[in-house]
Amino acid sequence: MKVKSPSKYKNVYAVLQDRILSGVWPVGCQIPSEVELSTEFACSRSTVGAAMANLVHEGLVERRTRAGTRVLANTLNSRKTSVDLDAFALLYPSDKHENIWKVAQGFQGEANIQQRRSVMFATGPDFRKEAEIITRLAEFDIRGAAIYPMVSCPEEELALLQMISASKFPLVLIGGPLFGCVCPTVEVDGFHIGFTMAMHLIETGSTRIGFFTNNSSEPSRRAMYKGYLWALEQAGLPVEKEWIFLKVSMHADFDNPLREPTDFGHAYLTAAKGVESVVCGDDHLALRLMQAARERGLSIPDDLRITGCDDLLLASTSRPPLTTYRISAEAVGRSAFQLLNDSVNSPADAPQSVCVRGSLIVRESTAISNQCAKAKPLHPEPTQTDKAIDCNQPPISDLAGRS
């Protein structure tokens, strides 16, 4: 069921606009913060933030990080700026992240094939900037948009739900579905990733396997964790509490993406006594866990075997090269465009979800060490280096009820 735009948001927006137009807050005035306004109106900060985004769109206020919100004008500009683009838009966090950049390339490439204009917006990790761009897309005759949201807390997720509900054109989400919102979604099969990577470690002899991720509330990470648990259950292996690291927070830093994972890696190794292999939520986490392990005198893969996810360029050039799950980010971008095109042209027939799978890439970070070779693997098979293994056959349809 589609979430309705709450009347609270409209009331807050109307009061704030009236205070500006009536001169209660004159031009140049610094208006109260979101925290102060949310207290005054007894509502969440996301509700105030959505109202503020509309005021920015109308040219009434200006918002600056750490400087607050200032009144720019006390009259509404009746002249509408409209650019006839008849285009599809993609909003994405940053082109500094290798896979996000590839998603954008896939979206634009499919647009070229379909002979449709595309407009690309790199919004950065600031959710408020992304929200403001979404509210202004109608000015450019955008027919529909795919969005790759960067939400880091429940309040931002609520604000995203409100924006999707209020959108006057079709939207497609890249990532995971949002609870309570019917919106076409392109997602990666996280359950398949977790199941595949854990099974690989099991089949090469590991019995004490951990799970390591941040951003654990994100849907694909939750599904990945469930896939990992299912693989261990099927093999009859234990899951020790100290081997599991599910950090909810994720502070996106596209200039230095490895800083936070490094801190997490040391914290994990301090707690995870006895773990011999680890399934990591992405390649950045895996590479920093490898670094933390080396700093503690551990050898990869002799003392600890590690897997990642994404198959970034760094994964193949690390020492040792990282076993990972390769996802075609370009395919995600193409699928987002195709789903958006279907939603615009044939909304009744458009699918609500597209799930993208990848393949296992085996490299030296999970090679069978001399110590592990003494134990008989559960399902022995030859070690393969940098080889893509078909992962489309595990009984996911049978497992879905467990996830």
Secondary structure as GFF3:
##gff-version 3
##sequence-region A 1 403
A	DSSP	alpha_helix	7	21	.	.	.	ID=ss1
A	DSSP	alpha_helix	34	41	.	.	.	ID=ss2
A	DSSP	alpha_helix	45	57	.	.	.	ID=ss3
A	DSSP	beta_strand	61	64	.	.	.	ID=ss4
A	DSSP	beta_strand	68	71	.	.	.	ID=ss5
A	DSSP	beta_strand	87	92	.	.	.	ID=ss6
A	DSSP	alpha_helix	98	113	.	.	.	ID=ss7
A	DSSP	beta_strand	118	122	.	.	.	ID=ss8
A	DSSP	alpha_helix	127	136	.	.	.	ID=ss9
A	DSSP	three_ten_helix	137	140	.	.	.	ID=ss10
A	DSSP	beta_strand	142	147	.	.	.	ID=ss11
A	DSSP	alpha_helix	154	166	.	.	.	ID=ss12
A	DSSP	beta_strand	171	174	.	.	.	ID=ss13
A	DSSP	beta_strand	185	188	.	.	.	ID=ss14
A	DSSP	alpha_helix	190	203	.	.	.	ID=ss15
A	DSSP	beta_strand	209	213	.	.	.	ID=ss16
A	DSSP	alpha_helix	219	235	.	.	.	ID=ss17
A	DSSP	three_ten_helix	241	243	.	.	.	ID=ss18
A	DSSP	beta_strand	244	246	.	.	.	ID=ss19
A	DSSP	alpha_helix	259	271	.	.	.	ID=ss20
A	DSSP	beta_strand	277	280	.	.	.	ID=ss21
A	DSSP	alpha_helix	283	295	.	.	.	ID=ss22
A	DSSP	beta_strand	305	307	.	.	.	ID=ss23
A	DSSP	alpha_helix	313	317	.	.	.	ID=ss24
A	DSSP	beta_strand	324	326	.	.	.	ID=ss25
A	DSSP	alpha_helix	329	345	.	.	.	ID=ss26
A	DSSP	beta_strand	353	356	.	.	.	ID=ss27
A	DSSP	beta_strand	359	362	.	.	.	ID=ss28
A	DSSP	three_ten_helix	364	366	.	.	.	ID=ss29
A	DSSP	alpha_helix	370	373	.	.	.	ID=ss30
A	DSSP	beta_strand	387	389	.	.	.	ID=ss31
A	DSSP	alpha_helix	396	399	.	.	.	ID=ss32
A	DSSP	three_ten_helix	400	402	.	.	.	ID=ss33
###
